Amino acid sequence: MTDAAVTARGLKKGFGRRAVLDGLDLTIEPAEAIGLLGANGAGKTTLLKSLLGLLSVDAGRCSLLGESSAALSPPTRARIAYVPQTPAQFPWLSGKAMLRYVSAFYPVFDWDYVRELVARWKLALRTPIGVLSPGQQQRLSIVRALATRPDLLVLDEPIASLDPATRIAVIDELMSERARRPVTILFSSHLIGDLERLCSKFAILVSGRIAVMDTVAWFKSLVRVGLEGDEAALDQTTIPGAALVRKVANGRRIAIIERAAATHLAETLPSTIRLTTDQPDIEALASEWMQ
């Protein structure tokens, strides 16, 4: 049996009295591309850094490519690439000097691929990194990560500072990489429309745990159902198959449910409860879990 690319069991991590990760479980299989979603402050960066062994956890365990995150061997580290939200890339060095320096730490560093990406993404490798725009620095960080041809690529909001054309180009390149070889991708971003093109699954982080994780196709099959009526009647109403039920106010509920189940629900509700249905995009659906 092949080891999962990423495994977390019972992860807990807090800062002071605030619990950021609270018994989190996560499994990512090889060659999956997972879009990690969550509200600001939900703990996405904390989760990624904990998985990578950059933060020590308070409880639980996690592993990458079959090894404990707390004790990754040099050969396994060389198979992992990380693009942080704010890249730290030696601002006094030129892009070319930084890439040459980083390449010495990896058994694989594909300079032909670097030159191809630099030409397509119009990167200035002779300019000191510190005077590059945030978008140019982020593009350079992505090139640095891809050049190592990683088996596991972890990205933390890597495209938020990019212009639309470059965002599309980066997503296209990641899609091409997935088509060429079985790379595993864990990608945190608020830009769900971009992730929708790349990812096989979405995972939503809420209250320190993965609230839901499923395929993009499953998310697209969901509808949002609004229920209004007598509070006592609503309190007694069960919604079979609901992925989420949220009380908006007395006499009002919102449920996220597959379309077929919503049709059945409409046929079985008592007459005192009114039902409305809409099919929002994945961004709007995800926001329901983040309320």
C-alpha positions as CSV (number, residue, x, y, z in Angstrom):
1,M,0.0,0.0,0.0
2,T,1.4,3.4,-1.0
3,D,1.9,5.9,1.8
4,A,-0.2,9.0,1.8
5,A,1.7,12.1,0.6
6,V,0.4,14.1,3.6
7,T,-1.0,12.8,6.9
8,A,-2.1,14.6,10.0
9,R,-3.8,13.1,13.0
10,G,-5.1,15.0,16.0
11,L,-2.9,18.1,15.3
12,K,-3.1,20.8,18.0
13,K,-1.3,24.1,17.9
14,G,-2.0,27.2,19.9
15,F,-0.6,30.6,20.6
16,G,-1.1,31.7,24.1
17,R,-4.7,30.9,25.0
18,R,-5.8,30.7,21.4
19,A,-6.2,27.3,19.9
20,V,-5.5,27.5,16.2
21,L,-5.4,23.8,15.3
22,D,-7.7,21.7,17.5
23,G,-7.5,18.0,16.8
24,L,-7.1,18.4,13.1
25,D,-7.1,15.3,10.8
26,L,-6.0,15.3,7.1
27,T,-5.0,12.8,4.5
28,I,-3.8,13.7,1.0
29,E,-3.0,10.9,-1.4
30,P,-0.1,11.0,-3.9
31,A,-0.8,13.1,-7.0
32,E,-3.9,14.9,-5.5
33,A,-4.2,18.6,-5.7
34,I,-5.9,20.0,-2.7
35,G,-7.2,23.6,-2.4
36,L,-7.1,24.6,1.3
37,L,-9.8,27.2,2.1
38,G,-10.6,29.1,5.2
39,A,-11.4,32.6,6.5
40,N,-8.6,35.0,7.5
41,G,-7.1,33.8,10.7
42,A,-8.5,30.3,10.4
43,G,-5.0,28.8,10.7
44,K,-4.1,27.9,7.1
45,T,-0.5,29.1,7.4
46,T,-0.1,27.5,10.8
47,L,-1.3,24.2,9.4
48,L,1.1,24.4,6.4
49,K,4.0,25.3,8.6
50,S,3.2,22.5,11.1
51,L,3.0,19.9,8.3
52,L,6.3,21.1,7.0
53,G,8.0,20.8,10.4
54,L,8.6,24.6,10.5
55,L,6.4,24.9,13.6
56,S,6.3,22.4,16.5
57,V,2.8,21.1,17.3
58,D,1.4,20.9,20.8
59,A,-0.1,17.5,20.2
60,G,-0.8,15.0,17.4
61,R,1.4,13.8,14.6
62,C,2.0,14.5,10.9
63,S,4.0,13.1,8.2
64,L,5.1,14.0,4.6
65,L,6.0,11.4,2.0
66,G,6.0,8.7,4.7
67,E,8.3,10.4,7.2
68,S,7.5,12.3,10.4
69,S,7.4,16.1,9.7
70,A,9.5,16.6,12.8
71,A,12.4,14.4,11.5
72,L,12.4,14.7,7.7
73,S,15.6,13.2,6.2
74,P,17.6,15.3,3.7
75,P,16.5,13.1,0.7
76,T,12.8,13.6,1.7
77,R,13.3,17.3,2.2
78,A,14.7,17.5,-1.3
79,R,11.4,16.1,-2.6
80,I,9.4,18.9,-1.0
81,A,9.0,22.6,-2.2
82,Y,7.4,25.4,-0.3
83,V,6.2,28.8,-1.5
84,P,5.3,31.0,1.5
85,Q,2.9,33.9,1.3
86,T,5.7,36.4,1.8
87,P,8.9,35.0,0.2
88,A,12.2,35.6,2.1
89,Q,14.8,35.4,-0.7
90,F,18.0,37.3,0.2
91,P,17.1,40.8,-1.0
92,W,20.7,41.8,-1.6
93,L,21.2,39.0,-4.2
94,S,20.1,39.0,-7.8
95,G,17.5,36.4,-8.8
96,K,20.1,34.4,-10.6
97,A,22.5,34.4,-7.7
98,M,19.7,33.3,-5.3
99,L,18.7,30.4,-7.7
100,R,22.3,29.4,-8.0
101,Y,22.7,29.4,-4.2
102,V,19.5,27.4,-3.6
103,S,20.3,24.9,-6.4
104,A,23.3,23.7,-4.4
105,F,21.0,22.2,-1.8
106,Y,19.0,20.0,-4.2
107,P,20.1,16.9,-6.1
108,V,17.7,18.0,-8.9
109,F,17.5,21.6,-10.1
110,D,16.3,22.0,-13.6
111,W,18.0,25.0,-15.1
112,D,16.4,24.4,-18.5
113,Y,13.0,24.7,-16.9
114,V,14.1,27.8,-15.0
115,R,15.2,29.5,-18.2
116,E,11.9,28.5,-19.9
117,L,9.8,29.9,-17.0
118,V,11.9,33.1,-16.7
119,A,11.4,33.8,-20.4
120,R,7.6,33.2,-20.3
121,W,7.0,35.0,-17.0
122,K,9.4,37.9,-18.0
123,L,11.5,37.8,-14.9
124,A,14.6,40.0,-14.4
125,L,17.2,37.7,-12.9
126,R,20.0,40.3,-12.9
127,T,18.1,42.7,-10.6
128,P,18.5,42.6,-6.8
129,I,15.5,40.8,-5.3
130,G,14.9,43.6,-2.8
131,V,14.0,46.1,-5.6
132,L,11.6,43.7,-7.4
133,S,7.9,44.3,-7.1
134,P,6.0,41.9,-4.8
135,G,4.5,40.1,-7.8
136,Q,8.0,39.7,-9.4
137,Q,9.4,38.3,-6.1
138,Q,6.5,35.9,-5.8
139,R,7.0,34.7,-9.4
140,L,10.7,34.1,-8.6
141,S,9.7,32.1,-5.5
142,I,7.5,29.9,-7.6
143,V,10.2,29.4,-10.2
144,R,12.6,28.4,-7.4
145,A,10.1,25.8,-6.1
146,L,9.3,24.3,-9.5
147,A,12.9,24.1,-10.5
148,T,13.5,21.3,-7.9
149,R,10.8,19.2,-9.6
150,P,9.3,18.4,-6.2
151,D,7.0,15.4,-5.5
152,L,5.2,17.5,-3.0
153,L,4.5,21.2,-3.6
154,V,3.1,23.3,-0.7
155,L,1.9,26.8,-1.6
156,D,0.6,29.5,0.8
157,E,-1.3,32.2,-1.0
158,P,1.3,32.4,-3.7
159,I,-0.7,34.2,-6.3
160,A,-2.5,36.9,-4.3
161,S,0.0,39.5,-5.4
162,L,0.1,38.5,-9.1
163,D,-1.7,40.3,-11.9
164,P,-4.6,38.3,-13.6
165,A,-2.5,37.3,-16.6
166,T,0.3,35.9,-14.4
167,R,-2.1,34.2,-12.1
168,I,-3.6,32.4,-15.1
169,A,-0.1,31.5,-16.3
170,V,1.0,30.1,-13.0
171,I,-2.2,27.9,-12.7
172,D,-1.7,26.8,-16.3
173,E,1.9,25.7,-15.5
174,L,0.8,23.8,-12.4
175,M,-1.8,22.1,-14.4
176,S,0.8,21.1,-17.0
177,E,3.1,19.8,-14.2
178,R,0.3,17.6,-12.9
179,A,-0.3,16.3,-16.4
180,R,3.4,15.5,-16.9
181,R,4.0,13.7,-13.6
182,P,2.4,12.7,-10.3
183,V,3.1,15.8,-8.2
184,T,1.1,16.3,-5.0
185,I,-0.1,19.9,-4.5
186,L,-1.4,21.5,-1.3
187,F,-2.5,25.1,-2.3
188,S,-3.9,27.6,0.2
189,S,-5.7,30.6,-1.4
190,H,-8.7,32.8,-1.3
191,L,-8.9,32.8,-5.1
192,I,-11.2,29.9,-5.4
193,G,-11.9,30.4,-9.1
194,D,-8.2,29.8,-9.8
195,L,-8.1,26.8,-7.6
196,E,-11.2,25.3,-9.2
197,R,-9.2,24.9,-12.5
198,L,-6.3,23.1,-10.7
199,C,-7.5,21.2,-7.8
200,S,-9.1,17.7,-7.5
201,K,-10.5,18.4,-4.0
202,F,-11.2,21.3,-1.6
203,A,-10.7,21.2,2.1
204,I,-12.2,23.9,4.3
205,L,-10.5,24.7,7.6
206,V,-12.9,25.9,10.3
207,S,-12.4,26.2,14.1
208,G,-9.1,24.4,14.0
209,R,-10.3,21.4,12.0
210,I,-11.1,20.3,8.5
211,A,-14.8,20.9,8.4
212,V,-15.3,19.2,5.0
213,M,-13.1,17.8,2.3
214,D,-14.4,16.5,-1.0
215,T,-14.0,16.6,-4.7
216,V,-14.6,19.7,-6.8
217,A,-17.3,17.8,-8.6
218,W,-19.1,17.2,-5.3
219,F,-19.0,20.8,-4.4
220,K,-20.5,21.7,-7.8
221,S,-23.4,19.2,-7.1
222,L,-24.4,21.2,-4.0
223,V,-27.3,23.7,-3.7
224,R,-28.1,26.1,-0.9
225,V,-31.5,25.6,0.6
226,G,-33.3,28.2,2.7
227,L,-35.9,27.2,5.2
228,E,-38.3,29.6,6.9
229,G,-41.2,28.9,9.2
230,D,-42.2,28.1,12.7
231,E,-39.2,27.7,14.9
232,A,-40.6,24.7,16.7
233,A,-41.3,23.0,13.4
234,L,-37.9,23.8,12.1
235,D,-36.3,22.4,15.3
236,Q,-38.0,19.1,14.6
237,T,-37.1,19.0,10.9
238,T,-34.3,16.6,9.9
239,I,-32.5,17.2,6.6
240,P,-31.1,13.9,5.4
241,G,-27.8,14.1,3.5
242,A,-27.1,17.8,4.5
243,A,-23.5,18.6,4.4
244,L,-24.2,21.7,6.6
245,V,-27.1,23.1,8.4
246,R,-26.8,26.6,9.8
247,K,-29.3,28.5,12.0
248,V,-29.4,32.1,10.7
249,A,-32.1,33.3,13.1
250,N,-35.2,32.0,14.8
251,G,-37.4,30.6,12.1
252,R,-34.6,30.5,9.5
253,R,-32.1,27.8,8.5
254,I,-29.7,27.4,5.6
255,A,-28.7,24.0,4.5
256,I,-26.1,22.8,2.0
257,I,-27.3,19.7,0.3
258,E,-27.0,17.8,-3.0
259,R,-29.6,18.8,-5.6
260,A,-31.4,15.4,-5.7
261,A,-31.8,15.4,-1.9
262,A,-33.1,19.0,-2.0
263,T,-35.8,17.9,-4.4
264,H,-36.8,15.1,-2.1
265,L,-36.8,17.5,0.9
266,A,-39.1,19.9,-0.8
267,E,-41.6,17.0,-1.3
268,T,-41.6,16.0,2.4
269,L,-41.6,19.3,4.3
270,P,-44.6,20.2,6.3
271,S,-46.7,23.0,4.8
272,T,-45.7,25.4,7.7
273,I,-42.1,25.5,6.3
274,R,-41.2,27.5,3.2
275,L,-38.3,26.3,1.0
276,T,-36.1,28.2,-1.5
277,T,-33.2,26.8,-3.5
278,D,-30.3,28.4,-5.3
279,Q,-27.0,27.0,-6.7
280,P,-24.2,29.4,-5.7
281,D,-20.6,29.1,-6.9
282,I,-18.1,27.2,-4.9
283,E,-16.8,30.5,-3.3
284,A,-20.3,31.3,-1.9
285,L,-20.8,27.7,-0.8
286,A,-17.4,27.6,1.0
287,S,-18.3,30.9,2.8
288,E,-21.3,29.1,4.4
289,W,-18.9,26.9,6.4
290,M,-16.8,30.0,7.3
291,Q,-19.8,31.9,8.9
